Amino acid sequence: MKRDLSTLSLAFKDPTMLLYDADSPAPRCLRMFLLEKGLVIPGVKVDVFTGENRAPPFLKLNPAGQTPALKLDDGQVLAEAVAIAEYLEELHPLPALIGRTAGERAETRQWWRRIELNVTEFIHNAYHYSEGLERFGVRIPVAAEAAAGMKRIAQNRIAWIDQLFGDRHWLCGERFSAADIWLYVWLDFGCTVNQPFDRNLPHLGPWFASVATRTSAARSRATLAASLTS
Ligand SMILES: N[C@@H](CCC(=O)N[C@@H](CS)C(=O)NCC(=O)O)C(=O)O
């Protein structure tokens, strides 16, 4: 089944939560996840470029100083995009982007973990240690000398994922999942920060082009607050 669920107008609104959102890839993963689920949550934009996320008001919410973060109606604040996605899928199981059965969920998590541990973390940190060095050098430990090697490893692991991918339609076969979202958003981000992947990869090249046609891919570029006012 290859339905593009993000085109559905049937959105479920949950005003009991507030998403701390930003113009960055981890929050974009979550926005795309929400769009695919047809779930509408109020959002507030945190300016990660000026470092609003590293100042006391935000640190009180998320001491890790990162976005996204999700505030629940009882005041609890969740961080880490994957944990937030898991939480939302438990509350709103359908359409399933992680899985309907234990087997499906494990399969999604298998790909998700491969992607985070081998690709997205390398792209992200290589960016922190090179193009983003000036901004991030004052926020987190950085290793400029590691950037070139990390970029190389990211590209190598992307080619490895391409081999594993084989002839399937999405990472989980016929099921479009959170793993596709995370890989797509981070590869797209890589293209904007001097880490373009090889579009000629036989499986990931066409897969990327196919994900890019989904409504959620385009709409997730804008932060939630921006998409409400546009
Ligand atoms: N592992 C975290 C990463 C969160 C993260 O690094 N967020 C970035 C945006 S992509 C951020 O807030 N950066 C600003 C900063 O670290 O100062 C997740 O997946 O949620």
The ligand as an ORCA input file, in Angstrom:
! r2SCAN-3c Opt
* xyz 0 1
  N      19.036     13.537     19.116
  C      18.214     14.719     19.174
  C      18.939     15.836     18.439
  C      18.310     17.163     18.703
  C      19.090     18.256     18.022
  O      20.312     18.194     17.853
  N      18.362     19.305     17.672
  C      18.995     20.398     16.969
  C      18.203     20.764     15.746
  S      18.374     19.498     14.524
  C      19.108     21.597     17.873
  O      18.209     21.894     18.640
  N      20.234     22.301     17.732
  C      20.544     23.511     18.420
  C      21.596     23.319     19.453
  O      22.040     22.184     19.701
  O      21.989     24.336     20.017
  C      16.838     14.459     18.517
  O      16.786     13.620     17.603
  O      15.839     15.068     18.910
*
